[in-house]
């Protein structure tokens, strides 16, 4: 985080992370707008929690807040369908083409 605390990873790991991402630290602060979507994502991605996702969606983004709800669902869909996320979730899947 740039403070005086010790790094969370070894120098070798940090160097590899920086080479891959361009950032010297693996920690990434989420945009506040994505905080609630991130919580919802936890329920969507967990098989055991997935049945609770609709209730979490309703509690976090009430149906009457259509604009916020649509925006959140669009961001959630984008995250879940991102190629890097799909590759982690389904490593055995072969790319189409």
LOMARNU-97182 format. One record per atom (N, C-alpha, C, O): atom name; x, y, z. Coordinates in steps of 0.001 Angstrom, whole numbers, m for minus. Example, Ala and Ser with C-alpha at 12.3 -4.5 7.8 and 13.67 -1.06 7.14 Angstrom:
2
vovo, c1, c2, c3
N, 13190, m5690, 7800
CA, 12300, m4500, 7800
C, 13200, m3300, 7800
O, 14236, m3319, 8465
N, 12850, m2250, 7080
CA, 13670, m1060, 7140
C, 12900, 30, 7870
O, 13409, 1138, 8039
//
This chain:
97
vovo, c1, c2, c3
N, 825, m1198, 0
CA, 0, 0, 0
C, 863, 1254, 0
O, 335, 2365, m42
N, 2171, 1095, 46
CA, 3052, 2256, m27
C, 3429, 2834, 1316
O, 4158, 3823, 1382
N, 2946, 2235, 2386
CA, 3281, 2726, 3719
C, 4547, 2076, 4225
O, 5344, 1547, 3450
N, 4724, 2119, 5535
CA, 5935, 1569, 6135
C, 5800, 103, 6501
O, 6753, m508, 6985
N, 4598, m479, 6271
CA, 4410, m1889, 6604
C, 5237, m2761, 5664
O, 5605, m2353, 4563
N, 5514, m3970, 6134
CA, 6286, m4914, 5309
C, 5436, m5357, 4120
O, 4211, m5431, 4224
N, 6084, m5653, 2989
CA, 5333, m6136, 1831
C, 4595, m7434, 2166
O, 5028, m8214, 3015
N, 3482, m7642, 1485
CA, 2674, m8839, 1741
C, 3200, m10063, 999
O, 2757, m11181, 1261
N, 4135, m9864, 83
CA, 4693, m10955, m710
C, 6215, m10792, m776
O, 6758, m9734, m460
N, 6882, m11861, m1192
CA, 8338, m11791, m1339
C, 8678, m10878, m2522
O, 7825, m10586, m3359
N, 9935, m10434, m2576
CA, 10373, m9553, m3663
C, 10201, m10214, m5025
O, 9829, m9555, m5997
N, 10471, m11518, m5096
CA, 10329, m12238, m6362
C, 8879, m12268, m6838
O, 8599, m12053, m8017
N, 7968, m12534, m5914
CA, 6540, m12559, m6261
C, 6085, m11165, m6669
O, 5359, m11011, m7652
N, 6505, m10154, m5922
CA, 6119, m8774, m6249
C, 6657, m8358, m7612
O, 5970, m7668, m8366
N, 7884, m8776, m7934
CA, 8464, m8445, m9247
C, 7658, m9107, m10363
O, 7409, m8493, m11401
N, 7253, m10351, m10152
CA, 6449, m11054, m11165
C, 5093, m10383, m11340
O, 4607, m10245, m12462
N, 4486, m9967, m10242
CA, 3190, m9279, m10301
C, 3331, m7959, m11053
O, 2498, m7618, m11893
N, 4390, m7226, m10742
CA, 4591, m5941, m11418
C, 4849, m6145, m12905
O, 4368, m5366, m13729
N, 5596, m7173, m13254
CA, 5861, m7438, m14672
C, 4565, m7777, m15412
O, 4359, m7349, m16548
N, 3697, m8549, m14755
CA, 2449, m8976, m15394
C, 1392, m7866, m15434
O, 696, m7704, m16436
N, 1277, m7104, m14341
CA, 181, m6132, m14231
C, 598, m4679, m14396
O, m232, m3814, m14676
N, 1892, m4415, m14222
CA, 2344, m3027, m14261
C, 2171, m2328, m12915
O, 2496, m1148, m12777
N, 1658, m3056, m11926
CA, 1478, m2510, m10572
C, 2451, m3210, m9630
O, 2638, m4422, m9737
N, 3074, m2476, m8708
CA, 4039, m3097, m7807
C, 3398, m3878, m6659
O, 4106, m4529, m5891
N, 2079, m3824, m6532
CA, 1393, m4485, m5426
C, 194, m5254, m5974
O, m514, m4755, m6848
N, m39, m6468, m5464
CA, m1175, m7245, m5971
C, m2528, m6700, m5519
O, m3557, m7013, m6117
N, m2527, m5893, m4476
CA, m3789, m5363, m3948
C, m4354, m4320, m4914
O, m3637, m3455, m5417
N, m5651, m4432, m5154
CA, m6337, m3484, m6021
C, m7553, m2966, m5267
O, m8369, m3747, m4779
N, m7666, m1666, m5175
CA, m8833, m1070, m4536
C, m9952, m984, m5557
O, m9762, m448, m6649
N, m11118, m1511, m5207
CA, m12264, m1448, m6100
C, m12879, m60, m6077
O, m12870, 616, m5049
N, m13400, 351, m7191
CA, m14189, 1561, m7269
C, m15380, 1368, m6337
O, m15992, 299, m6342
N, m15720, 2373, m5542
CA, m16836, 2254, m4603
C, m18118, 1806, m5295
O, m18943, 1119, m4693
N, m18285, 2189, m6545
CA, m19482, 1811, m7292
C, m19585, 297, m7447
O, m20680, m232, m7636
N, m18471, m394, m7369
CA, m18464, m1842, m7551
C, m18467, m2628, m6241
O, m18441, m3858, m6267
N, m18497, m1949, m5103
CA, m18445, m2649, m3818
C, m19639, m3586, m3646
O, m19463, m4747, m3277
N, m20839, m3100, m3905
CA, m22025, m3948, m3751
C, m22055, m5056, m4794
O, m22489, m6170, m4502
N, m21600, m4761, m6000
CA, m21547, m5786, m7046
C, m20546, m6864, m6647
O, m20776, m8046, m6905
N, m19462, m6480, m6032
CA, m18466, m7441, m5580
C, m19070, m8384, m4542
O, m18816, m9588, m4577
N, m19867, m7847, m3619
CA, m20531, m8696, m2620
C, m21481, m9676, m3303
O, m21525, m10856, m2955
N, m22229, m9182, m4264
CA, m23169, m10031, m4991
C, m22416, m11109, m5773
O, m22872, m12249, m5858
N, m21283, m10752, m6335
CA, m20466, m11696, m7100
C, m20077, m12899, m6242
O, m20020, m14023, m6741
N, m19810, m12672, m4964
CA, m19476, m13762, m4046
C, m20583, m14805, m4027
O, m20310, m16006, m4014
N, m21832, m14350, m4024
CA, m22965, m15274, m3986
C, m23194, m15953, m5333
O, m23609, m17110, m5386
N, m22927, m15243, m6403
CA, m23119, m15808, m7739
C, m22085, m16894, m8024
O, m22414, m17914, m8628
N, m20851, m16688, m7599
CA, m19778, m17623, m7922
C, m19717, m18833, m6994
O, m19154, m19864, m7364
N, m20282, m18726, m5805
CA, m20235, m19835, m4857
C, m21432, m20756, m5067
O, m22585, m20338, m4964
N, m21130, m22019, m5363
CA, m22217, m22972, m5596
C, m23147, m23078, m4393
O, m24365, m23154, m4549
N, m22570, m23082, m3192
CA, m23394, m23240, m1998
C, m24183, m21977, m1654
O, m25248, m22065, m1044
N, m23681, m20817, m2033
CA, m24376, m19556, m1738
C, m25283, m19087, m2872
O, m26132, m18218, m2674
N, m25103, m19659, m4055
CA, m25839, m19205, m5244
C, m27355, m19111, m5045
O, m27963, m18167, m5549
N, m27991, m20053, m4331
CA, m29442, m19923, m4143
C, m29850, m18640, m3403
O, m30995, m18202, m3507
N, m28922, m18048, m2667
CA, m29217, m16815, m1933
C, m29009, m15560, m2780
O, m29391, m14466, m2363
N, m28409, m15702, m3963
CA, m28091, m14537, m4799
C, m29312, m13664, m5100
O, m29190, m12442, m5019
N, m30487, m14218, m5443
CA, m31642, m13346, m5695
C, m32029, m12512, m4474
O, m32398, m11346, m4615
N, m31949, m13097, m3280
CA, m32286, m12348, m2067
C, m31262, m11249, m1814
O, m31615, m10147, m1394
N, m29992, m11552, m2071
CA, m28940, m10541, m1899
C, m29134, m9421, m2914
O, m28981, m8246, m2578
N, m29470, m9775, m4150
CA, m29742, m8775, m5175
C, m30890, m7869, m4738
O, m30786, m6647, m4837
N, m31985, m8460, m4256
CA, m33133, m7659, m3820
C, m32803, m6772, m2620
O, m33261, m5633, m2538
N, m32007, m7302, m1694
CA, m31647, m6520, m505
C, m30696, m5375, m840
O, m30771, m4297, m251
N, m29810, m5624, m1785
CA, m28801, m4622, m2138
C, m29305, m3631, m3177
O, m29030, m2434, m3098
N, m30049, m4150, m4154
CA, m30575, m3325, m5248
C, m32067, m3611, m5382
O, m32464, m4434, m6207
N, m32900, m2944, m4581
CA, m34337, m3203, m4617
C, m34895, m3057, m6036
O, m34436, m2214, m6807
N, m35898, m3892, m6375
CA, m36485, m3813, m7714
C, m36943, m2408, m8108
O, m36934, m2063, m9290
N, m37337, m1608, m7140
CA, m37814, m252, m7469
C, m36668, 668, m7922
O, m36909, 1703, m8543
N, m35422, 283, m7606
CA, m34256, 1064, m8036
C, m33768, 488, m9359
O, m32650, m19, m9449
N, m34604, 569, m10376
CA, m34329, m109, m11653
C, m33000, 285, m12288
O, m32258, m577, m12757
N, m32697, 1579, m12304
CA, m31458, 2029, m12941
C, m30226, 1456, m12259
O, m29317, 957, m12921
N, m30199, 1529, m10928
CA, m29052, 1010, m10172
C, m28965, m500, m10309
O, m27875, m1063, m10421
N, m30107, m1143, m10300
CA, m30157, m2600, m10421
C, m29642, m3044, m11793
O, m28833, m3967, m11888
N, m30112, m2386, m12846
CA, m29656, m2720, m14205
C, m28162, m2505, m14359
O, m27462, m3330, m14945
N, m27686, m1403, m13836
CA, m26263, m1090, m13927
C, m25442, m2143, m13178
O, m24407, m2595, m13669
N, m25906, m2528, m11996
CA, m25190, m3525, m11197
C, m25173, m4873, m11914
O, m24140, m5541, m11956
N, m26306, m5273, m12475
CA, m26365, m6553, m13178
C, m25490, m6551, m14425
O, m24888, m7570, m14764
N, m25416, m5418, m15104
CA, m24554, m5302, m16284
C, m23083, m5445, m15879
O, m22325, m6153, m16541
N, m22674, m4765, m14780
CA, m21289, m4869, m14309
C, m20985, m6287, m13832
O, m19893, m6802, m14069
N, m21955, m6920, m13158
CA, m21789, m8289, m12697
C, m21604, m9240, m13876
O, m20718, m10095, m13857
N, m22430, m9092, m14886
CA, m22340, m9938, m16078
C, m21000, m9748, m16787
O, m20383, m10716, m17231
N, m20563, m8517, m16887
CA, m19277, m8225, m17530
C, m18141, m8907, m16775
O, m17243, m9488, m17385
N, m18185, m8834, m15444
CA, m17123, m9445, m14636
C, m17133, m10962, m14760
O, m16086, m11573, m14972
N, m18303, m11575, m14630
CA, m18403, m13035, m14666
C, m18023, m13595, m16032
O, m17488, m14700, m16125
N, m18297, m12840, m17088
CA, m18019, m13320, m18441
C, m16682, m12863, m19006
O, m16369, m13161, m20158
N, m15891, m12150, m18221
CA, m14584, m11706, m18678
C, m13717, m12941, m18957
O, m13705, m13881, m18161
N, m13001, m12942, m20073
CA, m12197, m14129, m20430
C, m11247, m14607, m19333
O, m11064, m15812, m19163
N, m10647, m13694, m18596
CA, m9720, m14109, m17536
C, m10462, m14791, m16392
O, m9946, m15734, m15793
N, m11663, m14322, m16085
CA, m12466, m14939, m15025
C, m12948, m16311, m15489
O, m12879, m17286, m14740
N, m13430, m16381, m16713
CA, m13895, m17659, m17269
C, m12754, m18682, m17257
O, m12972, m19849, m16934
N, m11556, m18254, m17601
CA, m10407, m19167, m17623
C, m10101, m19713, m16232
O, m9692, m20866, m16094
N, m10294, m18901, m15214
CA, m10055, m19363, m13844
C, m11187, m20288, m13394
O, m10935, m21326, m12782
N, m12427, m19914, m13695
CA, m13574, m20708, m13262
C, m13684, m22033, m14001
O, m14085, m23043, m13421
N, m13329, m22029, m15275
CA, m13487, m23217, m16115
C, m12187, m23518, m16858
O, m12140, m23404, m18083
N, m11133, m23901, m16139
CA, m9834, m24097, m16782
C, m9849, m25233, m17815
O, m9015, m25258, m18719
N, m10783, m26158, m17683
CA, m10825, m27286, m18614
C, m11517, m26936, m19924
O, m11402, m27684, m20894
N, m12234, m25812, m19974
CA, m12956, m25432, m21184
C, m11983, m25043, m22276
O, m10984, m24370, m22021
N, m12271, m25457, m23463
CA, m11453, m25104, m24628
C, m12079, m23907, m25310
O, m13301, m23861, m25456
N, m11281, m22932, m25734
CA, m11824, m21778, m26440
C, m12480, m22205, m27757
O, m12013, m23126, m28429
N, m13554, m21529, m28105
CA, m14242, m21806, m29368
C, m13470, m21147, m30505
O, m12816, m20124, m30306
N, m13545, m21718, m31661
CA, m12896, m21069, m32789
C, m12231, m22013, m33629
O, m11629, m21631, m34632
//
